[in-house]
Amino acid sequence: MKSIAFYNNKGGVAKTTSVINVGYELARENRVLIIDADGQANCSRFFTEELKSGLETALTDGT
């Protein structure tokens, strides 16, 4: 298993766009898991219309 992380404190540097595009390309021949830990959940919004509490809630509330 290999891991790739995209991180930058500055907003507006195309992190979400890069993750979606790289994930899409890798998914052609591999299984891909994208974890969106951003509070805005923009990456998650790309893949679903109905947002549910997830990783952020689990990390901050312990639920």
N, CA, C and O atoms as CSV, one atom per row, in Angstrom:
chain,resi,resn,atom,element,x,y,z
A,1,MET,N,N,0.843,-1.177,0.000
A,1,MET,CA,C,0.000,0.000,0.000
A,1,MET,C,C,0.886,1.237,0.000
A,1,MET,O,O,1.862,1.307,0.747
A,2,LYS,N,N,0.553,2.193,-0.822
A,2,LYS,CA,C,1.281,3.454,-0.886
A,2,LYS,C,C,0.343,4.574,-0.456
A,2,LYS,O,O,-0.871,4.495,-0.644
A,3,SER,N,N,0.922,5.602,0.116
A,3,SER,CA,C,0.146,6.769,0.553
A,3,SER,C,C,0.691,8.021,-0.113
A,3,SER,O,O,1.899,8.178,-0.291
A,4,ILE,N,N,-0.225,8.905,-0.477
A,4,ILE,CA,C,0.134,10.206,-1.024
A,4,ILE,C,C,-0.629,11.238,-0.213
A,4,ILE,O,O,-1.831,11.087,0.008
A,5,ALA,N,N,0.052,12.282,0.233
A,5,ALA,CA,C,-0.605,13.337,1.004
A,5,ALA,C,C,-0.418,14.679,0.308
A,5,ALA,O,O,0.650,14.976,-0.229
A,6,PHE,N,N,-1.470,15.478,0.328
A,6,PHE,CA,C,-1.416,16.838,-0.191
A,6,PHE,C,C,-1.640,17.768,0.990
A,6,PHE,O,O,-2.662,17.683,1.670
A,7,TYR,N,N,-0.687,18.655,1.231
A,7,TYR,CA,C,-0.795,19.542,2.393
A,7,TYR,C,C,-0.181,20.891,2.059
A,7,TYR,O,O,0.887,20.974,1.451
A,8,ASN,N,N,-0.867,21.933,2.462
A,8,ASN,CA,C,-0.353,23.294,2.384
A,8,ASN,C,C,-1.253,24.149,3.262
A,8,ASN,O,O,-2.476,24.071,3.148
A,9,ASN,N,N,-0.675,24.957,4.130
A,9,ASN,CA,C,-1.480,25.815,5.007
A,9,ASN,C,C,-2.231,26.886,4.234
A,9,ASN,O,O,-3.312,27.303,4.650
A,10,LYS,N,N,-1.686,27.327,3.139
A,10,LYS,CA,C,-2.298,28.409,2.388
A,10,LYS,C,C,-3.516,27.898,1.620
A,10,LYS,O,O,-3.493,26.805,1.054
A,11,GLY,N,N,-4.544,28.677,1.610
A,11,GLY,CA,C,-5.734,28.325,0.839
A,11,GLY,C,C,-5.575,28.735,-0.613
A,11,GLY,O,O,-4.754,29.591,-0.943
A,12,GLY,N,N,-6.359,28.123,-1.469
A,12,GLY,CA,C,-6.383,28.515,-2.872
A,12,GLY,C,C,-5.179,28.073,-3.685
A,12,GLY,O,O,-4.824,28.735,-4.660
A,13,VAL,N,N,-4.542,26.974,-3.310
A,13,VAL,CA,C,-3.375,26.507,-4.057
A,13,VAL,C,C,-3.672,25.220,-4.822
A,13,VAL,O,O,-2.749,24.513,-5.225
A,14,ALA,N,N,-4.937,24.915,-5.021
A,14,ALA,CA,C,-5.409,23.778,-5.834
A,14,ALA,C,C,-5.174,22.411,-5.196
A,14,ALA,O,O,-4.965,21.430,-5.910
A,15,LYS,N,N,-5.205,22.331,-3.875
A,15,LYS,CA,C,-5.052,21.029,-3.211
A,15,LYS,C,C,-6.220,20.118,-3.549
A,15,LYS,O,O,-6.020,18.971,-3.949
A,16,THR,N,N,-7.430,20.616,-3.392
A,16,THR,CA,C,-8.619,19.795,-3.650
A,16,THR,C,C,-8.666,19.346,-5.101
A,16,THR,O,O,-8.921,18.173,-5.376
A,17,THR,N,N,-8.429,20.246,-6.019
A,17,THR,CA,C,-8.437,19.910,-7.439
A,17,THR,C,C,-7.375,18.861,-7.746
A,17,THR,O,O,-7.626,17.923,-8.504
A,18,SER,N,N,-6.205,19.015,-7.167
A,18,SER,CA,C,-5.128,18.048,-7.393
A,18,SER,C,C,-5.494,16.672,-6.851
A,18,SER,O,O,-5.262,15.663,-7.516
A,19,VAL,N,N,-6.060,16.626,-5.655
A,19,VAL,CA,C,-6.452,15.343,-5.056
A,19,VAL,C,C,-7.496,14.645,-5.920
A,19,VAL,O,O,-7.386,13.447,-6.178
A,20,ILE,N,N,-8.495,15.375,-6.362
A,20,ILE,CA,C,-9.554,14.778,-7.185
A,20,ILE,C,C,-8.974,14.249,-8.495
A,20,ILE,O,O,-9.292,13.131,-8.900
A,21,ASN,N,N,-8.142,15.025,-9.153
A,21,ASN,CA,C,-7.581,14.599,-10.443
A,21,ASN,C,C,-6.605,13.435,-10.303
A,21,ASN,O,O,-6.656,12.493,-11.095
A,22,VAL,N,N,-5.723,13.482,-9.317
A,22,VAL,CA,C,-4.776,12.382,-9.111
A,22,VAL,C,C,-5.530,11.124,-8.691
A,22,VAL,O,O,-5.228,10.033,-9.176
A,23,GLY,N,N,-6.501,11.261,-7.800
A,23,GLY,CA,C,-7.303,10.114,-7.375
A,23,GLY,C,C,-8.047,9.481,-8.532
A,23,GLY,O,O,-8.114,8.257,-8.637
A,24,TYR,N,N,-8.604,10.304,-9.395
A,24,TYR,CA,C,-9.320,9.808,-10.571
A,24,TYR,C,C,-8.393,9.004,-11.471
A,24,TYR,O,O,-8.745,7.908,-11.908
A,25,GLU,N,N,-7.224,9.537,-11.748
A,25,GLU,CA,C,-6.277,8.843,-12.624
A,25,GLU,C,C,-5.787,7.532,-11.997
A,25,GLU,O,O,-5.691,6.512,-12.679
A,26,LEU,N,N,-5.480,7.565,-10.703
A,26,LEU,CA,C,-5.016,6.347,-10.039
A,26,LEU,C,C,-6.110,5.281,-9.963
A,26,LEU,O,O,-5.816,4.085,-9.968
A,27,ALA,N,N,-7.366,5.714,-9.892
A,27,ALA,CA,C,-8.485,4.779,-9.773
A,27,ALA,C,C,-8.722,3.986,-11.052
A,27,ALA,O,O,-9.476,3.014,-11.046
A,28,ARG,N,N,-8.099,4.383,-12.127
A,28,ARG,CA,C,-8.253,3.617,-13.373
A,28,ARG,C,C,-7.659,2.218,-13.243
A,28,ARG,O,O,-8.153,1.278,-13.866
A,29,GLU,N,N,-6.599,2.067,-12.436
A,29,GLU,CA,C,-5.948,0.770,-12.314
A,29,GLU,C,C,-5.736,0.329,-10.869
A,29,GLU,O,O,-5.167,-0.737,-10.637
A,30,ASN,N,N,-6.179,1.122,-9.890
A,30,ASN,CA,C,-5.947,0.813,-8.479
A,30,ASN,C,C,-7.182,1.146,-7.657
A,30,ASN,O,O,-8.082,1.856,-8.105
A,31,ARG,N,N,-7.196,0.619,-6.459
A,31,ARG,CA,C,-8.225,1.026,-5.499
A,31,ARG,C,C,-7.718,2.278,-4.809
A,31,ARG,O,O,-6.553,2.348,-4.419
A,32,VAL,N,N,-8.589,3.269,-4.655
A,32,VAL,CA,C,-8.176,4.561,-4.111
A,32,VAL,C,C,-9.103,4.947,-2.965
A,32,VAL,O,O,-10.322,4.804,-3.060
A,33,LEU,N,N,-8.514,5.431,-1.893
A,33,LEU,CA,C,-9.274,5.973,-0.770
A,33,LEU,C,C,-8.840,7.411,-0.578
A,33,LEU,O,O,-7.657,7.683,-0.373
A,34,ILE,N,N,-9.783,8.329,-0.641
A,34,ILE,CA,C,-9.497,9.740,-0.424
A,34,ILE,C,C,-10.124,10.132,0.906
A,34,ILE,O,O,-11.328,9.976,1.108
A,35,ILE,N,N,-9.299,10.639,1.805
A,35,ILE,CA,C,-9.774,11.090,3.113
A,35,ILE,C,C,-9.716,12.604,3.129
A,35,ILE,O,O,-8.648,13.197,2.975
A,36,ASP,N,N,-10.859,13.221,3.314
A,36,ASP,CA,C,-10.967,14.683,3.310
A,36,ASP,C,C,-11.069,15.169,4.751
A,36,ASP,O,O,-12.138,15.093,5.357
A,37,ALA,N,N,-9.971,15.664,5.299
A,37,ALA,CA,C,-9.961,16.152,6.681
A,37,ALA,C,C,-10.153,17.661,6.754
A,37,ALA,O,O,-10.063,18.244,7.834
A,38,ASP,N,N,-10.411,18.288,5.636
A,38,ASP,CA,C,-10.619,19.729,5.586
A,38,ASP,C,C,-12.006,20.072,6.125
A,38,ASP,O,O,-12.987,19.405,5.798
A,39,GLY,N,N,-12.081,21.103,6.941
A,39,GLY,CA,C,-13.353,21.517,7.523
A,39,GLY,C,C,-14.381,21.946,6.486
A,39,GLY,O,O,-15.582,21.832,6.732
A,40,GLN,N,N,-13.940,22.435,5.335
A,40,GLN,CA,C,-14.865,22.853,4.282
A,40,GLN,C,C,-15.424,21.660,3.509
A,40,GLN,O,O,-16.472,21.771,2.873
A,41,ALA,N,N,-14.753,20.552,3.557
A,41,ALA,CA,C,-15.192,19.299,2.914
A,41,ALA,C,C,-15.442,19.451,1.419
A,41,ALA,O,O,-16.355,18.823,0.883
A,42,ASN,N,N,-14.659,20.263,0.747
A,42,ASN,CA,C,-14.861,20.460,-0.688
A,42,ASN,C,C,-14.633,19.193,-1.492
A,42,ASN,O,O,-15.348,18.937,-2.461
A,43,CYS,N,N,-13.657,18.406,-1.108
A,43,CYS,CA,C,-13.393,17.162,-1.828
A,43,CYS,C,C,-14.566,16.191,-1.649
A,43,CYS,O,O,-14.976,15.518,-2.594
A,44,SER,N,N,-15.090,16.130,-0.442
A,44,SER,CA,C,-16.239,15.256,-0.179
A,44,SER,C,C,-17.457,15.703,-0.967
A,44,SER,O,O,-18.221,14.866,-1.446
A,45,ARG,N,N,-17.651,16.998,-1.109
A,45,ARG,CA,C,-18.788,17.518,-1.869
A,45,ARG,C,C,-18.717,17.116,-3.334
A,45,ARG,O,O,-19.749,16.969,-3.990
A,46,PHE,N,N,-17.516,16.939,-3.846
A,46,PHE,CA,C,-17.353,16.534,-5.235
A,46,PHE,C,C,-17.910,15.136,-5.471
A,46,PHE,O,O,-18.470,14.863,-6.533
A,47,PHE,N,N,-17.762,14.248,-4.491
A,47,PHE,CA,C,-18.139,12.852,-4.658
A,47,PHE,C,C,-19.536,12.521,-4.158
A,47,PHE,O,O,-20.032,11.432,-4.447
A,48,THR,N,N,-20.195,13.414,-3.418
A,48,THR,CA,C,-21.523,13.116,-2.900
A,48,THR,C,C,-22.345,14.394,-2.776
A,48,THR,O,O,-21.792,15.490,-2.678
A,49,GLU,N,N,-23.642,14.249,-2.782
A,49,GLU,CA,C,-24.521,15.405,-2.607
A,49,GLU,C,C,-24.944,15.568,-1.153
A,49,GLU,O,O,-25.258,16.675,-0.715
A,50,GLU,N,N,-24.952,14.473,-0.410
A,50,GLU,CA,C,-25.403,14.513,0.980
A,50,GLU,C,C,-24.208,14.306,1.913
A,50,GLU,O,O,-23.673,13.203,2.026
A,51,LEU,N,N,-23.804,15.384,2.574
A,51,LEU,CA,C,-22.681,15.287,3.503
A,51,LEU,C,C,-23.154,14.771,4.855
A,51,LEU,O,O,-24.206,15.170,5.354
A,52,LYS,N,N,-22.371,13.893,5.429
A,52,LYS,CA,C,-22.649,13.355,6.755
A,52,LYS,C,C,-21.447,13.661,7.634
A,52,LYS,O,O,-20.348,13.901,7.134
A,53,SER,N,N,-21.658,13.652,8.943
A,53,SER,CA,C,-20.510,13.859,9.814
A,53,SER,C,C,-19.548,12.705,9.618
A,53,SER,O,O,-19.956,11.562,9.415
A,54,GLY,N,N,-18.268,13.021,9.681
A,54,GLY,CA,C,-17.294,11.986,9.398
A,54,GLY,C,C,-16.024,12.168,10.182
A,54,GLY,O,O,-16.047,12.312,11.404
A,55,LEU,N,N,-14.920,12.160,9.480
A,55,LEU,CA,C,-13.601,12.174,10.097
A,55,LEU,C,C,-13.402,13.377,11.012
A,55,LEU,O,O,-12.907,13.240,12.131
A,56,GLU,N,N,-13.785,14.542,10.535
A,56,GLU,CA,C,-13.594,15.743,11.365
A,56,GLU,C,C,-14.342,15.619,12.689
A,56,GLU,O,O,-13.792,15.949,13.740
A,57,THR,N,N,-15.579,15.152,12.653
A,57,THR,CA,C,-16.355,14.977,13.868
A,57,THR,C,C,-15.719,13.911,14.755
A,57,THR,O,O,-15.644,14.073,15.973
A,58,ALA,N,N,-15.269,12.840,14.152
A,58,ALA,CA,C,-14.647,11.762,14.942
A,58,ALA,C,C,-13.371,12.253,15.612
A,58,ALA,O,O,-13.089,11.870,16.747
A,59,LEU,N,N,-12.602,13.085,14.940
A,59,LEU,CA,C,-11.359,13.572,15.517
A,59,LEU,C,C,-11.578,14.642,16.582
A,59,LEU,O,O,-10.783,14.740,17.517
A,60,THR,N,N,-12.618,15.436,16.466
A,60,THR,CA,C,-12.831,16.531,17.409
A,60,THR,C,C,-13.776,16.171,18.557
A,60,THR,O,O,-13.597,16.652,19.676
A,61,ASP,N,N,-14.781,15.327,18.290
A,61,ASP,CA,C,-15.775,14.989,19.307
A,61,ASP,C,C,-15.554,13.617,19.942
A,61,ASP,O,O,-16.124,13.324,20.993
A,62,GLY,N,N,-14.750,12.796,19.329
A,62,GLY,CA,C,-14.523,11.455,19.836
A,62,GLY,C,C,-15.679,10.497,19.585
A,62,GLY,O,O,-15.762,9.456,20.237
A,63,THR,N,N,-16.579,10.824,18.650
A,63,THR,CA,C,-17.702,9.944,18.330
A,63,THR,C,C,-17.490,9.231,17.032
A,63,THR,O,O,-18.342,8.448,16.611
